[in-house]
Amino acid sequence: MSKLAEIRKPVEVEMKEFERRFKSAVSSNIPLLNIVTGYVLRRKGKQMRPLFVLLTSRLTGEITESTYTAASLIELMHTATLVHDDVVDESNERRGILSINAIWKSKVAVLFGDYLLARGLLLAVEKKDYQLLEIVSNASKEMSEGELVQIQKSRSLNIDIDTYYEVIRKKTASLIAACTSCGAAASGVGDEVINRVYEMGINIGMAFQIKDDLFDYQLHGLIGKPTGNDIKEKKFTLPLIYALNKAESGQRKAMIRKIKNGNRSQKVVNEVVQFVKEMGGISFAVEKMEEFKLKALKELDTFPESTARTALRDLVEFTVSRNK
């Protein structure tokens, strides 16, 4: 049994019920929509975000009808974001599988993403879960802002650590925080508890994104080469930012010039990876990832001991130990 399957055990029945409801929420009488939806459903990911919603609901109270609404709303928005991201990045693959825009072209992908967002909004309105709608809408705003800040900074190839933290807090951590705060809100607790699990979610999300950034510098596949996707796309993530800050002015300028003019070559990726390792960028990023993880666990441990708390602790650990 996989680690994630073990973590799901306390809410295994509820996760299956969520999956049934999610499938129902995205169904349509438009044949093309159902074909695209079927493709997405057959290739579902780890579903960590709905798992965070369900486990947090159980941590703070009970899983309710609103919990299922929250989990579906979050997953609809998350899936829409991934679809739109693939269009923006002109990506033909996601996790080794053809993207929607690669198969049905960008117009269908954008409209399908819009449809998912609309279904999520309607689901919350139909259930009159306006608090959940507010939480998720704020997360959506934050994610858009984070993406735009990153685009702006990547054009100038100039980003410092504080700006990087701002970007990943908005782009990634805000959605994990929406998961935990929606889960708590759905269980019926007050604002004080919702705010506590929101901050817990922010710290989980920060650790989660730094882990994602580290994949760029790790060996993958049979040929054992780092993927370097962020480097090829000129995205400045924590390991690289730290390494550039530590380098002497001349070395820093030379490395930025190499990234700017690298033409997405593996040779440049390997040189950047070696530079980042030598300057301590990877070890620094790992250290910061652990700091955010420990902040999240410290907040989690203020709640009474339960199977949900244990599962959430394991899920937090999983976010920083996963290999993909």
Short mmCIF file of the C-alpha atoms (twelve columns), coordinates in Angstrom:
data_MODEL
# 
_entry.id   MODEL 
# 
loop_
_atom_site.group_PDB 
_atom_site.id 
_atom_site.type_symbol 
_atom_site.label_atom_id 
_atom_site.label_alt_id 
_atom_site.label_comp_id 
_atom_site.label_asym_id 
_atom_site.label_seq_id 
_atom_site.Cartn_x 
_atom_site.Cartn_y 
_atom_site.Cartn_z 
_atom_site.pdbx_PDB_model_num 
ATOM 1   C CA . MET A 1   0.000   0.000  0.000   1 
ATOM 2   C CA . SER A 2   1.343   3.440  -0.921  1 
ATOM 3   C CA . LYS A 3   2.068   6.042  1.743   1 
ATOM 4   C CA . LEU A 4   -0.737  8.268  0.476   1 
ATOM 5   C CA . ALA A 5   -3.215  5.367  0.582   1 
ATOM 6   C CA . GLU A 6   -2.323  4.829  4.249   1 
ATOM 7   C CA . ILE A 7   -2.820  8.527  5.003   1 
ATOM 8   C CA . ARG A 8   -6.271  8.419  3.359   1 
ATOM 9   C CA . LYS A 9   -7.485  5.566  5.586   1 
ATOM 10  C CA . PRO A 10  -9.266  7.672  8.267   1 
ATOM 11  C CA . VAL A 11  -11.380 9.299  5.514   1 
ATOM 12  C CA . GLU A 12  -11.295 6.549  2.882   1 
ATOM 13  C CA . VAL A 13  -15.089 6.222  2.718   1 
ATOM 14  C CA . GLU A 14  -15.513 9.993  2.588   1 
ATOM 15  C CA . MET A 15  -12.922 10.336 -0.203  1 
ATOM 16  C CA . LYS A 16  -14.896 7.870  -2.310  1 
ATOM 17  C CA . GLU A 17  -18.052 9.871  -1.641  1 
ATOM 18  C CA . PHE A 18  -16.208 13.046 -2.636  1 
ATOM 19  C CA . GLU A 19  -15.082 11.415 -5.898  1 
ATOM 20  C CA . ARG A 20  -18.686 10.430 -6.685  1 
ATOM 21  C CA . ARG A 21  -19.911 13.970 -6.026  1 
ATOM 22  C CA . PHE A 22  -17.070 15.551 -7.953  1 
ATOM 23  C CA . LYS A 23  -17.839 13.407 -11.000 1 
ATOM 24  C CA . SER A 24  -21.481 14.483 -10.755 1 
ATOM 25  C CA . ALA A 25  -20.502 18.164 -10.398 1 
ATOM 26  C CA . VAL A 26  -18.553 18.211 -13.674 1 
ATOM 27  C CA . SER A 27  -21.092 16.271 -15.762 1 
ATOM 28  C CA . SER A 28  -22.719 18.133 -18.640 1 
ATOM 29  C CA . ASN A 29  -25.176 17.618 -21.500 1 
ATOM 30  C CA . ILE A 30  -22.509 18.907 -23.923 1 
ATOM 31  C CA . PRO A 31  -20.788 15.844 -25.491 1 
ATOM 32  C CA . LEU A 32  -17.397 17.541 -25.989 1 
ATOM 33  C CA . LEU A 33  -17.334 18.688 -22.352 1 
ATOM 34  C CA . ASN A 34  -18.038 15.145 -21.175 1 
ATOM 35  C CA . ILE A 35  -15.259 13.750 -23.375 1 
ATOM 36  C CA . VAL A 36  -12.714 16.217 -21.985 1 
ATOM 37  C CA . THR A 37  -13.999 15.689 -18.437 1 
ATOM 38  C CA . GLY A 38  -13.696 11.929 -18.838 1 
ATOM 39  C CA . TYR A 39  -10.080 12.358 -19.928 1 
ATOM 40  C CA . VAL A 40  -9.354  14.440 -16.822 1 
ATOM 41  C CA . LEU A 41  -11.133 12.047 -14.445 1 
ATOM 42  C CA . ARG A 42  -9.254  9.025  -15.798 1 
ATOM 43  C CA . ARG A 43  -5.992  10.804 -15.069 1 
ATOM 44  C CA . LYS A 44  -6.773  12.112 -11.608 1 
ATOM 45  C CA . GLY A 45  -3.754  13.040 -9.524  1 
ATOM 46  C CA . LYS A 46  -3.010  12.381 -5.883  1 
ATOM 47  C CA . GLN A 47  -6.049  14.439 -4.790  1 
ATOM 48  C CA . MET A 48  -4.095  15.898 -1.893  1 
ATOM 49  C CA . ARG A 49  -6.187  19.070 -1.738  1 
ATOM 50  C CA . PRO A 50  -9.575  17.415 -1.110  1 
ATOM 51  C CA . LEU A 51  -7.751  15.163 1.356   1 
ATOM 52  C CA . PHE A 52  -6.574  18.262 3.250   1 
ATOM 53  C CA . VAL A 53  -10.184 19.529 3.294   1 
ATOM 54  C CA . LEU A 54  -11.646 16.283 4.657   1 
ATOM 55  C CA . LEU A 55  -8.946  15.687 7.261   1 
ATOM 56  C CA . THR A 56  -9.123  19.278 8.534   1 
ATOM 57  C CA . SER A 57  -12.904 19.019 8.873   1 
ATOM 58  C CA . ARG A 58  -12.435 15.925 10.982  1 
ATOM 59  C CA . LEU A 59  -9.603  17.550 12.946  1 
ATOM 60  C CA . THR A 60  -11.780 20.513 13.948  1 
ATOM 61  C CA . GLY A 61  -15.154 18.775 14.180  1 
ATOM 62  C CA . GLU A 62  -17.070 16.514 11.819  1 
ATOM 63  C CA . ILE A 63  -17.252 15.961 8.075   1 
ATOM 64  C CA . THR A 64  -20.500 17.560 6.887   1 
ATOM 65  C CA . GLU A 65  -22.358 18.269 3.655   1 
ATOM 66  C CA . SER A 66  -20.419 21.527 3.488   1 
ATOM 67  C CA . THR A 67  -17.169 19.563 3.659   1 
ATOM 68  C CA . TYR A 68  -18.034 17.753 0.439   1 
ATOM 69  C CA . THR A 69  -18.982 21.060 -1.167  1 
ATOM 70  C CA . ALA A 70  -15.648 22.550 -0.062  1 
ATOM 71  C CA . ALA A 71  -13.638 19.584 -1.367  1 
ATOM 72  C CA . SER A 72  -15.396 19.709 -4.745  1 
ATOM 73  C CA . LEU A 73  -15.070 23.489 -4.990  1 
ATOM 74  C CA . ILE A 74  -11.345 23.335 -4.250  1 
ATOM 75  C CA . GLU A 75  -10.723 20.498 -6.706  1 
ATOM 76  C CA . LEU A 76  -12.715 22.237 -9.452  1 
ATOM 77  C CA . MET A 77  -10.689 25.410 -9.037  1 
ATOM 78  C CA . HIS A 78  -7.392  23.537 -8.785  1 
ATOM 79  C CA . THR A 79  -8.100  21.522 -11.939 1 
ATOM 80  C CA . ALA A 80  -9.149  24.682 -13.807 1 
ATOM 81  C CA . THR A 81  -5.912  26.361 -12.740 1 
ATOM 82  C CA . LEU A 82  -3.810  23.461 -14.029 1 
ATOM 83  C CA . VAL A 83  -5.634  23.520 -17.376 1 
ATOM 84  C CA . HIS A 84  -5.140  27.266 -17.736 1 
ATOM 85  C CA . ASP A 85  -1.488  27.016 -16.630 1 
ATOM 86  C CA . ASP A 86  -0.774  24.523 -19.426 1 
ATOM 87  C CA . VAL A 87  -2.205  26.996 -21.928 1 
ATOM 88  C CA . VAL A 88  -0.198  29.916 -20.513 1 
ATOM 89  C CA . ASP A 89  3.007   27.842 -20.441 1 
ATOM 90  C CA . GLU A 90  2.257   26.296 -23.871 1 
ATOM 91  C CA . SER A 91  2.875   22.930 -22.235 1 
ATOM 92  C CA . ASN A 92  2.001   19.758 -24.127 1 
ATOM 93  C CA . GLU A 93  2.436   17.475 -21.134 1 
ATOM 94  C CA . ARG A 94  1.606   17.360 -17.459 1 
ATOM 95  C CA . ARG A 95  3.247   14.640 -15.353 1 
ATOM 96  C CA . GLY A 96  4.136   12.777 -18.539 1 
ATOM 97  C CA . ILE A 97  0.575   12.824 -19.899 1 
ATOM 98  C CA . LEU A 98  -0.686  14.869 -22.838 1 
ATOM 99  C CA . SER A 99  -2.309  18.122 -21.717 1 
ATOM 100 C CA . ILE A 100 -5.807  19.158 -22.790 1 
ATOM 101 C CA . ASN A 101 -4.463  21.930 -25.012 1 
ATOM 102 C CA . ALA A 102 -2.157  19.415 -26.737 1 
ATOM 103 C CA . ILE A 103 -5.133  17.244 -27.692 1 
ATOM 104 C CA . TRP A 104 -8.000  19.724 -28.154 1 
ATOM 105 C CA . LYS A 105 -6.044  22.965 -28.671 1 
ATOM 106 C CA . SER A 106 -5.920  26.067 -26.494 1 
ATOM 107 C CA . LYS A 107 -9.428  27.392 -27.193 1 
ATOM 108 C CA . VAL A 108 -11.088 24.235 -25.855 1 
ATOM 109 C CA . ALA A 109 -8.668  24.111 -22.892 1 
ATOM 110 C CA . VAL A 110 -9.420  27.720 -21.864 1 
ATOM 111 C CA . LEU A 111 -13.172 27.215 -22.183 1 
ATOM 112 C CA . PHE A 112 -13.011 23.929 -20.279 1 
ATOM 113 C CA . GLY A 113 -11.089 25.651 -17.466 1 
ATOM 114 C CA . ASP A 114 -13.705 28.404 -17.414 1 
ATOM 115 C CA . TYR A 115 -16.441 25.775 -17.220 1 
ATOM 116 C CA . LEU A 116 -14.805 24.132 -14.199 1 
ATOM 117 C CA . LEU A 117 -14.515 27.494 -12.425 1 
ATOM 118 C CA . ALA A 118 -18.162 28.273 -13.146 1 
ATOM 119 C CA . ARG A 119 -19.294 24.872 -11.874 1 
ATOM 120 C CA . GLY A 120 -17.412 25.466 -8.647  1 
ATOM 121 C CA . LEU A 121 -18.989 28.883 -8.122  1 
ATOM 122 C CA . LEU A 122 -22.455 27.540 -8.897  1 
ATOM 123 C CA . LEU A 123 -21.966 24.589 -6.559  1 
ATOM 124 C CA . ALA A 124 -21.225 26.914 -3.637  1 
ATOM 125 C CA . VAL A 125 -24.163 29.201 -4.524  1 
ATOM 126 C CA . GLU A 126 -26.580 26.276 -4.914  1 
ATOM 127 C CA . LYS A 127 -25.595 25.000 -1.460  1 
ATOM 128 C CA . LYS A 128 -25.632 28.555 -0.058  1 
ATOM 129 C CA . ASP A 129 -22.112 28.000 1.290   1 
ATOM 130 C CA . TYR A 130 -21.095 31.639 0.935   1 
ATOM 131 C CA . GLN A 131 -18.267 31.446 3.473   1 
ATOM 132 C CA . LEU A 132 -16.593 28.742 1.397   1 
ATOM 133 C CA . LEU A 133 -17.146 30.822 -1.725  1 
ATOM 134 C CA . GLU A 134 -15.423 33.798 -0.094  1 
ATOM 135 C CA . ILE A 135 -12.428 31.720 1.030   1 
ATOM 136 C CA . VAL A 136 -11.912 30.121 -2.379  1 
ATOM 137 C CA . SER A 137 -12.511 33.373 -4.299  1 
ATOM 138 C CA . ASN A 138 -9.817  35.082 -2.220  1 
ATOM 139 C CA . ALA A 139 -7.446  32.194 -2.978  1 
ATOM 140 C CA . SER A 140 -8.200  32.520 -6.698  1 
ATOM 141 C CA . LYS A 141 -7.377  36.236 -6.574  1 
ATOM 142 C CA . GLU A 142 -4.126  35.558 -4.722  1 
ATOM 143 C CA . MET A 143 -3.094  32.869 -7.202  1 
ATOM 144 C CA . SER A 144 -3.637  35.198 -10.172 1 
ATOM 145 C CA . GLU A 145 -1.655  37.971 -8.479  1 
ATOM 146 C CA . GLY A 146 1.194   35.583 -7.692  1 
ATOM 147 C CA . GLU A 147 1.383   34.397 -11.289 1 
ATOM 148 C CA . LEU A 148 1.474   37.974 -12.593 1 
ATOM 149 C CA . VAL A 149 4.217   38.999 -10.132 1 
ATOM 150 C CA . GLN A 150 6.267   35.999 -11.266 1 
ATOM 151 C CA . ILE A 151 5.787   36.856 -14.949 1 
ATOM 152 C CA . GLN A 152 6.785   40.467 -14.308 1 
ATOM 153 C CA . LYS A 153 9.927   39.484 -12.403 1 
ATOM 154 C CA . SER A 154 10.947  36.691 -14.805 1 
ATOM 155 C CA . ARG A 155 11.016  39.195 -17.675 1 
ATOM 156 C CA . SER A 156 13.632  41.265 -15.886 1 
ATOM 157 C CA . LEU A 157 15.409  38.161 -14.528 1 
ATOM 158 C CA . ASN A 158 15.483  39.885 -11.154 1 
ATOM 159 C CA . ILE A 159 13.843  38.427 -8.050  1 
ATOM 160 C CA . ASP A 160 14.935  38.438 -4.410  1 
ATOM 161 C CA . ILE A 161 14.057  35.938 -1.682  1 
ATOM 162 C CA . ASP A 162 11.300  38.084 -0.159  1 
ATOM 163 C CA . THR A 163 9.614   38.470 -3.552  1 
ATOM 164 C CA . TYR A 164 9.961   34.734 -4.148  1 
ATOM 165 C CA . TYR A 165 8.211   34.039 -0.840  1 
ATOM 166 C CA . GLU A 166 5.453   36.465 -1.814  1 
ATOM 167 C CA . VAL A 167 4.994   34.687 -5.146  1 
ATOM 168 C CA . ILE A 168 4.773   31.162 -3.736  1 
ATOM 169 C CA . ARG A 169 2.585   32.299 -0.828  1 
ATOM 170 C CA . LYS A 170 0.101   33.627 -3.373  1 
ATOM 171 C CA . LYS A 171 0.529   31.042 -6.138  1 
ATOM 172 C CA . THR A 172 0.635   27.813 -4.124  1 
ATOM 173 C CA . ALA A 173 0.264   28.308 -0.379  1 
ATOM 174 C CA . SER A 174 -2.988  30.292 -0.653  1 
ATOM 175 C CA . LEU A 175 -4.752  27.277 -2.171  1 
ATOM 176 C CA . ILE A 176 -3.514  24.842 0.496   1 
ATOM 177 C CA . ALA A 177 -4.606  27.395 3.112   1 
ATOM 178 C CA . ALA A 178 -8.010  27.543 1.409   1 
ATOM 179 C CA . CYS A 179 -8.220  23.750 1.781   1 
ATOM 180 C CA . THR A 180 -7.539  23.800 5.506   1 
ATOM 181 C CA . SER A 181 -9.674  26.869 6.259   1 
ATOM 182 C CA . CYS A 182 -12.580 25.563 4.151   1 
ATOM 183 C CA . GLY A 183 -12.352 22.236 5.956   1 
ATOM 184 C CA . ALA A 184 -12.543 23.983 9.318   1 
ATOM 185 C CA . ALA A 185 -15.337 26.334 8.230   1 
ATOM 186 C CA . ALA A 186 -17.356 23.374 6.938   1 
ATOM 187 C CA . SER A 187 -17.131 21.689 10.345  1 
ATOM 188 C CA . GLY A 188 -18.806 24.716 11.929  1 
ATOM 189 C CA . VAL A 189 -15.986 26.164 14.036  1 
ATOM 190 C CA . GLY A 190 -15.440 29.887 14.603  1 
ATOM 191 C CA . ASP A 191 -13.052 32.371 13.027  1 
ATOM 192 C CA . GLU A 192 -10.277 31.840 15.579  1 
ATOM 193 C CA . VAL A 193 -9.838  28.180 14.611  1 
ATOM 194 C CA . ILE A 194 -10.294 28.942 10.898  1 
ATOM 195 C CA . ASN A 195 -7.495  31.528 11.099  1 
ATOM 196 C CA . ARG A 196 -5.223  29.055 12.895  1 
ATOM 197 C CA . VAL A 197 -5.605  26.347 10.271  1 
ATOM 198 C CA . TYR A 198 -5.281  28.975 7.525   1 
ATOM 199 C CA . GLU A 199 -1.786  29.846 8.767   1 
ATOM 200 C CA . MET A 200 -1.034  26.133 9.091   1 
ATOM 201 C CA . GLY A 201 -2.072  25.722 5.442   1 
ATOM 202 C CA . ILE A 202 0.127   28.628 4.359   1 
ATOM 203 C CA . ASN A 203 3.167   27.000 5.945   1 
ATOM 204 C CA . ILE A 204 2.320   23.619 4.396   1 
ATOM 205 C CA . GLY A 205 1.955   25.282 1.002   1 
ATOM 206 C CA . MET A 206 5.274   27.099 1.304   1 
ATOM 207 C CA . ALA A 207 7.059   23.840 2.118   1 
ATOM 208 C CA . PHE A 208 5.169   22.083 -0.698  1 
ATOM 209 C CA . GLN A 209 6.288   24.622 -3.329  1 
ATOM 210 C CA . ILE A 210 9.921   24.654 -2.214  1 
ATOM 211 C CA . LYS A 211 9.881   20.861 -2.557  1 
ATOM 212 C CA . ASP A 212 8.543   21.289 -6.110  1 
ATOM 213 C CA . ASP A 213 11.327  23.766 -6.853  1 
ATOM 214 C CA . LEU A 214 13.948  21.301 -5.626  1 
ATOM 215 C CA . PHE A 215 12.832  18.691 -8.192  1 
ATOM 216 C CA . ASP A 216 14.430  20.901 -10.854 1 
ATOM 217 C CA . TYR A 217 17.844  20.130 -9.364  1 
ATOM 218 C CA . GLN A 218 17.447  16.403 -8.739  1 
ATOM 219 C CA . LEU A 219 18.295  13.502 -11.020 1 
ATOM 220 C CA . HIS A 220 15.394  11.985 -12.953 1 
ATOM 221 C CA . GLY A 221 14.849  9.210  -15.439 1 
ATOM 222 C CA . LEU A 222 17.132  6.557  -16.895 1 
ATOM 223 C CA . ILE A 223 19.744  9.057  -18.020 1 
ATOM 224 C CA . GLY A 224 19.933  10.558 -14.516 1 
ATOM 225 C CA . LYS A 225 19.754  14.195 -15.556 1 
ATOM 226 C CA . PRO A 226 18.024  17.029 -13.687 1 
ATOM 227 C CA . THR A 227 14.842  18.174 -15.426 1 
ATOM 228 C CA . GLY A 228 15.737  21.862 -15.253 1 
ATOM 229 C CA . ASN A 229 12.252  22.910 -16.403 1 
ATOM 230 C CA . ASP A 230 12.240  26.048 -14.264 1 
ATOM 231 C CA . ILE A 231 15.719  26.943 -15.457 1 
ATOM 232 C CA . LYS A 232 14.679  26.517 -19.107 1 
ATOM 233 C CA . GLU A 233 11.633  28.727 -18.481 1 
ATOM 234 C CA . LYS A 234 13.833  31.323 -16.723 1 
ATOM 235 C CA . LYS A 235 11.933  30.949 -13.435 1 
ATOM 236 C CA . PHE A 236 14.018  32.033 -10.468 1 
ATOM 237 C CA . THR A 237 13.287  29.680 -7.574  1 
ATOM 238 C CA . LEU A 238 14.766  29.581 -4.063  1 
ATOM 239 C CA . PRO A 239 17.894  27.428 -4.716  1 
ATOM 240 C CA . LEU A 240 18.926  29.636 -7.651  1 
ATOM 241 C CA . ILE A 241 18.082  32.954 -5.951  1 
ATOM 242 C CA . TYR A 242 20.173  32.027 -2.917  1 
ATOM 243 C CA . ALA A 243 23.097  30.884 -5.090  1 
ATOM 244 C CA . LEU A 244 23.034  34.113 -7.126  1 
ATOM 245 C CA . ASN A 245 22.965  36.193 -3.934  1 
ATOM 246 C CA . LYS A 246 26.038  34.339 -2.628  1 
ATOM 247 C CA . ALA A 247 28.010  34.671 -5.861  1 
ATOM 248 C CA . GLU A 248 30.412  37.493 -6.624  1 
ATOM 249 C CA . SER A 249 29.066  40.201 -8.927  1 
ATOM 250 C CA . GLY A 250 30.879  38.982 -12.029 1 
ATOM 251 C CA . GLN A 251 29.903  35.359 -11.526 1 
ATOM 252 C CA . ARG A 252 26.322  36.381 -10.829 1 
ATOM 253 C CA . LYS A 253 26.047  38.419 -14.041 1 
ATOM 254 C CA . ALA A 254 27.637  35.628 -16.072 1 
ATOM 255 C CA . MET A 255 25.198  33.046 -14.714 1 
ATOM 256 C CA . ILE A 256 22.153  35.266 -15.334 1 
ATOM 257 C CA . ARG A 257 23.400  35.863 -18.880 1 
ATOM 258 C CA . LYS A 258 23.834  32.104 -19.357 1 
ATOM 259 C CA . ILE A 259 20.252  31.445 -18.226 1 
ATOM 260 C CA . LYS A 260 18.901  34.261 -20.389 1 
ATOM 261 C CA . ASN A 261 20.687  33.054 -23.529 1 
ATOM 262 C CA . GLY A 262 20.703  29.337 -22.816 1 
ATOM 263 C CA . ASN A 263 18.139  28.401 -25.468 1 
ATOM 264 C CA . ARG A 264 16.718  25.703 -23.143 1 
ATOM 265 C CA . SER A 265 19.772  23.463 -23.610 1 
ATOM 266 C CA . GLN A 266 20.618  20.604 -21.243 1 
ATOM 267 C CA . LYS A 267 24.231  21.828 -21.167 1 
ATOM 268 C CA . VAL A 268 23.144  25.130 -19.604 1 
ATOM 269 C CA . VAL A 269 20.826  23.303 -17.183 1 
ATOM 270 C CA . ASN A 270 23.708  21.108 -15.993 1 
ATOM 271 C CA . GLU A 271 25.977  24.142 -15.523 1 
ATOM 272 C CA . VAL A 272 23.311  26.029 -13.543 1 
ATOM 273 C CA . VAL A 273 22.579  22.989 -11.380 1 
ATOM 274 C CA . GLN A 274 26.288  22.565 -10.609 1 
ATOM 275 C CA . PHE A 275 26.591  26.280 -9.764  1 
ATOM 276 C CA . VAL A 276 23.579  26.137 -7.423  1 
ATOM 277 C CA . LYS A 277 24.967  23.059 -5.649  1 
ATOM 278 C CA . GLU A 278 28.403  24.612 -5.180  1 
ATOM 279 C CA . MET A 279 26.914  27.836 -3.773  1 
ATOM 280 C CA . GLY A 280 24.783  25.941 -1.230  1 
ATOM 281 C CA . GLY A 281 21.451  26.800 -2.844  1 
ATOM 282 C CA . ILE A 282 19.981  23.334 -2.544  1 
ATOM 283 C CA . SER A 283 20.898  22.836 1.112   1 
ATOM 284 C CA . PHE A 284 19.535  26.320 1.914   1 
ATOM 285 C CA . ALA A 285 16.211  25.526 0.195   1 
ATOM 286 C CA . VAL A 286 15.929  22.214 2.063   1 
ATOM 287 C CA . GLU A 287 16.566  24.030 5.343   1 
ATOM 288 C CA . LYS A 288 13.835  26.604 4.628   1 
ATOM 289 C CA . MET A 289 11.416  23.882 3.519   1 
ATOM 290 C CA . GLU A 290 11.938  22.113 6.844   1 
ATOM 291 C CA . GLU A 291 11.356  25.389 8.727   1 
ATOM 292 C CA . PHE A 292 7.967   25.910 7.076   1 
ATOM 293 C CA . LYS A 293 7.053   22.276 7.676   1 
ATOM 294 C CA . LEU A 294 7.902   22.531 11.380  1 
ATOM 295 C CA . LYS A 295 5.793   25.714 11.724  1 
ATOM 296 C CA . ALA A 296 2.843   23.850 10.245  1 
ATOM 297 C CA . LEU A 297 3.326   20.858 12.534  1 
ATOM 298 C CA . LYS A 298 3.656   23.106 15.589  1 
ATOM 299 C CA . GLU A 299 0.223   24.594 14.837  1 
ATOM 300 C CA . LEU A 300 -1.236  21.162 14.102  1 
ATOM 301 C CA . ASP A 301 -0.034  19.853 17.473  1 
ATOM 302 C CA . THR A 302 -2.150  22.452 19.301  1 
ATOM 303 C CA . PHE A 303 -5.207  20.369 18.363  1 
ATOM 304 C CA . PRO A 304 -6.260  17.323 20.432  1 
ATOM 305 C CA . GLU A 305 -4.749  13.990 19.484  1 
ATOM 306 C CA . SER A 306 -6.878  12.079 16.953  1 
ATOM 307 C CA . THR A 307 -6.623  9.875  13.871  1 
ATOM 308 C CA . ALA A 308 -7.204  12.985 11.750  1 
ATOM 309 C CA . ARG A 309 -4.326  14.829 13.422  1 
ATOM 310 C CA . THR A 310 -2.010  11.845 12.878  1 
ATOM 311 C CA . ALA A 311 -3.060  11.565 9.240   1 
ATOM 312 C CA . LEU A 312 -2.539  15.302 8.690   1 
ATOM 313 C CA . ARG A 313 0.904   15.092 10.269  1 
ATOM 314 C CA . ASP A 314 1.750   12.234 7.895   1 
ATOM 315 C CA . LEU A 315 0.331   14.211 4.964   1 
ATOM 316 C CA . VAL A 316 2.482   17.219 5.834   1 
ATOM 317 C CA . GLU A 317 5.543   14.971 6.026   1 
ATOM 318 C CA . PHE A 318 4.551   13.446 2.679   1 
ATOM 319 C CA . THR A 319 4.480   16.872 0.995   1 
ATOM 320 C CA . VAL A 320 8.201   17.325 1.670   1 
ATOM 321 C CA . SER A 321 9.318   13.706 1.115   1 
ATOM 322 C CA . ARG A 322 7.437   12.857 -2.118  1 
ATOM 323 C CA . ASN A 323 9.512   12.031 -5.170  1 
ATOM 324 C CA . LYS A 324 7.227   13.649 -7.758  1 
# 
